[in-house]
């Protein structure tokens, strides 16, 4: 009887050790490298398409500890010091008011806040059903890999998910151009 009790445990342990390998099976369709004023390679984002939206895995360092807003911006350009070349939030068809908690929103660029630990690092996974990495899905969602691209922008403070135009999140402190994965 001991054998039968251990067998399910052994299968469970094997499955747990195999889990990271399974997670790597789904390669991202897009990637982005964050830059800050202090570091041109402050972190990365991997974006993977799901059946109804995009999963974004964010790993960044060098941020001020605490909550930060992160948004999809309309232009894939992080070349200026204030990251204003990335434009405003991505918008699909009609411009919606900003804010995940706004009864008239959200806009297509809105995402949940991320948290930087005491050492300034962020390891987060976000999801948006308002964007896509596939051109054929662009009729229903904002297409992140269009002609002028798009960017992920991190702000100096948190998004209150209501205030216009950016939820009181403050200046842009990190920016990453979203590019199709190779």
Secondary structure, 3 states (H helix, E strand, C coil): CHHHHHHHHHHHHHHHHHHHHHHHCCCCCEEEEEECCCCCCCEEEEEEECCCCEEEEEEECCCCCEEECEEEECCCCCCCCCCHHHCCECCCCCCCCCCCCCCCCCCCCCCCCEEECCCCCEEEEEEECCEECCHHHCCCCEECCCCCCEEEEEECCCCCCCCCCCCCCCCEEEEEEEEECC
